[in-house]
Amino acid sequence: MKGDAAAFREFWHLRDEAVEEGLCRYAPGIVDPPAEMGPALWSAVDRLPRLGRVLFAATGSMPRPQSPPASRLRERYLDPEEGGES
C-alpha cells in the first residue's frame, strides 16, 4: 500500500464503512446527534487546529461521506420489522 494513493482511498472507504456499521450495531444512541448537526459539524471540524495532529492534517482533504449517516445500516441492524437485529 505504501505509495499507492488509490489503495489508501479504498482502505479509507472500507474503514469508514466499518466504523459506521460498528456504531449502528454497538452504539446506536450516538449515531443520530452528529447526523442532525450536519454541515455545522463539518464546519466545526474544519476550524480545529491541525498543528501537532499529523494524521488529522494529512487526511483533512479526504472526501467526506456523502450518504445520510448510518441510515441504511440502522435499518439493517436495528429495525426488527425489516429483518434487522434488535
Buried (B, 14 or more C-beta within 10 A) or exposed (E): EEEEEEEBEEEEEEEBEEEBBEBBBEEBEEBEEBEEEEEEBEEEEEEEEEEEEEEEEEEEEEEEEEEEBBEEBBBBBBEEEEEBEE
